[in-house]
Amino acid sequence: METKKKITFDDIARYTNFSKTTISRYFNNPDSLAPESQRIISEALAKLDYKENKVARILANGQTEFIGIILPEFYHRFFSEVLNQILSTYETYGYKFLVFVGNRNEESERQYIQELMSYQIEGMLVLSHTISSEELAQLQIPIVTIEREDRQVCSVNTDNYTGGYQAAALLDEHGCDVLIHINSPTDPQIPAYGRITGFQDYCKEHGLRHEVLFRSVDRSHEEDQAILQDIIGTLEEQYQGQKKGIFLSNDTLASTLLNLLFRKYGHLPEDYRIVGFDNSPASREAIIPISTVGQQVEKLAYEAVRLVVDQINARKEGRPLHGRKPVHRVIDPVLIRRESTEGER
């Protein structure tokens, strides 16, 4: 079988009667050419069946079209949902992604970041919490974080405060006698802390009995089960016969709590109402679909990629983006009512 000849810049130049310099400009800076010249070269590429050598192009201009991603873990399905939406932006922006999962290990993440830098990534998206934004900013590449501390870098976050407020309002609407929020100890600098303050503010404004239970959750399914089992026992002793509205910091925890109640009673007792946060598959696929404060994951991902690409383009053009100050974009949450508060249908 005859090997097909690779088309080179020399071949394109001879076919179009342009110089090799002009052909190179078409690939590296097409806007520097007249529209008619761009059209002629584009048609020639199609007729010659030209296949671009990506490696050669990277070596020539140093632009890899790679964006790095650091994820904390996949225990919470929210992160896999965000990653899926980020990857789907390729058709819009043309950037490819190199993904590392840090598993909450600070030194591992530093190693992964150095690995990404060695691939000459043009920007980075960070969802992990372990490394400060001050340290990330020192990398001197475009960076956007999602739902984490972001004082020194650009970010895209959900309006977590409004989400916590909405969750408390939903439980209040269903006549709960006491409202409980379960969360891990959270740094106030992290956007998700707003879920706590939003919940508390609604309860205080409406004179509702409420309690925030800080527990070291979100480590593993087995540990979370044990912690939530203990909480159930405490709540049933402390609030016996009272309607308990429980707002959990994410859907993974909400699903675990629901499963424990089902194992104990065979159904969701009438004196429990449950609300999660994320609208991850864990809420939709639960034994009873769980009401949740939905993070608009598609918007979060799209805005994060758009913001990092804006920074990359500004850097290529030698101009500062937004006066060099970090840009923080906020996405509204959407309250989603399901059977865990509305009753089985």
BELPEQUI-V433599 format. One record per pair of residues at least 24 apart in sequence whose C-alpha atoms are under 8 Angstrom apart, sorted by the first residue. I is the first residue (numbers start at 0). J is the second residue. If there is no record, write none. Layout:
I/J, I/J
//
This chain:
5/49, 5/50, 6/47, 6/48, 6/49, 6/50, 11/40, 11/43, 11/44, 11/47, 14/43, 15/39, 15/40, 15/43, 27/60, 61/119, 62/119, 62/121, 63/118, 63/119, 63/120, 63/121, 64/93, 64/94, 64/95, 64/120, 64/121, 65/94, 65/95, 65/96, 65/97, 65/119, 65/120, 65/121, 65/122, 66/94, 66/95, 66/96, 66/97, 66/120, 66/121, 66/122, 66/123, 66/124, 67/96, 67/97, 67/98, 67/99, 67/115, 67/120, 67/122, 67/123, 67/124, 68/96, 68/97, 68/98, 68/99, 68/123, 68/124, 68/125, 68/126, 69/98, 69/99, 69/100, 69/101, 69/108, 69/112, 69/123, 69/124, 69/125, 69/126, 69/127, 70/98, 70/99, 70/100, 70/101, 70/102, 70/125, 70/126, 70/127, 71/100, 71/101, 71/102, 71/103, 71/126, 71/127, 71/128, 72/100, 72/101, 72/102, 72/103, 74/219, 75/251, 76/251, 76/279, 76/280, 76/281, 77/277, 77/278, 77/279, 77/280, 80/279, 80/296, 81/296, 81/297, 81/299, 81/300, 82/300, 84/296, 84/297, 84/300, 84/301, 85/300, 85/301, 85/304, 88/301, 88/304, 92/308, 101/127, 103/127, 103/128, 103/129, 104/129, 105/129, 105/130, 121/311, 122/307, 122/308, 122/311, 123/307, 124/303, 124/304, 124/307, 141/307, 141/310, 141/311, 142/307, 143/303, 143/306, 143/307, 144/303, 145/299, 145/303, 146/189, 146/190, 146/191, 147/188, 147/189, 147/190, 147/191, 148/188, 148/189, 148/190, 149/189, 150/325, 151/325, 152/325, 152/326, 153/306, 153/325, 153/326, 153/327, 154/303, 154/325, 154/326, 154/327, 154/328, 155/299, 155/302, 155/303, 155/327, 155/328, 155/329, 155/330, 156/190, 156/299, 156/327, 156/328, 156/329, 156/330, 157/190, 157/294, 157/295, 157/299, 157/329, 157/330, 157/331, 157/332, 158/190, 158/193, 158/329, 158/330, 158/331, 158/332, 159/190, 159/191, 159/192, 159/193, 159/194, 159/197, 159/332, 160/191, 160/192, 160/193, 160/194, 160/195, 160/196, 160/197, 160/198, 161/193, 161/194, 161/197, 161/331, 161/332, 162/194, 162/197, 162/276, 162/292, 162/332, 162/333, 162/334, 163/193, 163/194, 163/195, 163/196, 163/197, 163/198, 163/292, 164/194, 164/197, 164/198, 164/199, 164/200, 164/201, 165/197, 165/198, 165/292, 165/334, 166/198, 166/246, 166/274, 166/291, 166/292, 166/334, 167/198, 167/201, 167/202, 167/246, 168/201, 170/244, 170/245, 170/272, 170/273, 170/274, 170/340, 171/244, 173/340, 174/242, 175/241, 175/242, 175/243, 175/244, 175/272, 176/207, 176/208, 176/241, 176/242, 176/243, 176/244, 177/207, 177/208, 177/209, 177/210, 177/241, 177/242, 177/243, 177/244, 178/202, 178/207, 178/208, 178/209, 178/210, 178/243, 178/244, 178/245, 178/246, 179/209, 179/210, 179/211, 179/212, 179/243, 179/244, 179/245, 179/246, 180/209, 180/210, 180/211, 180/212, 180/245, 180/246, 180/247, 180/248, 181/211, 181/212, 181/213, 181/214, 181/245, 181/246, 181/247, 181/248, 182/211, 182/212, 182/213, 182/214, 182/215, 182/216, 182/247, 182/248, 183/213, 183/214, 183/215, 183/216, 183/217, 184/213, 184/214, 184/215, 194/248, 217/252, 220/255, 223/252, 223/255, 224/255, 224/256, 224/259, 227/255, 227/256, 228/256, 228/259, 240/270, 241/270, 242/269, 242/270, 242/271, 242/272, 243/270, 243/271, 243/272, 244/271, 244/272, 244/273, 244/274, 245/271, 245/272, 245/273, 245/274, 246/273, 246/274, 246/275, 247/273, 247/274, 247/275, 247/276, 248/275, 248/276, 249/275, 249/276, 249/277, 250/275, 250/276, 250/277, 250/278, 250/279, 250/281, 250/282, 250/289, 250/291, 251/281, 251/282, 253/282, 253/289, 254/281, 254/282, 254/285, 254/289, 257/286, 257/287, 258/286, 267/339, 272/339, 272/340, 273/339, 273/340, 274/339, 274/340, 278/335, 287/338, 287/339, 287/343, 288/337, 288/338, 288/339, 289/336, 289/337, 289/338, 289/339, 289/340, 290/334, 290/335, 290/336, 290/337, 290/338, 290/339, 290/340, 291/334, 291/335, 291/336, 291/337, 292/332, 292/333, 292/334, 292/335, 293/332, 293/333, 293/334, 293/335, 294/330, 294/331, 294/332, 294/333, 295/330, 295/331, 295/332, 295/333, 298/330, 299/330, 302/328
//
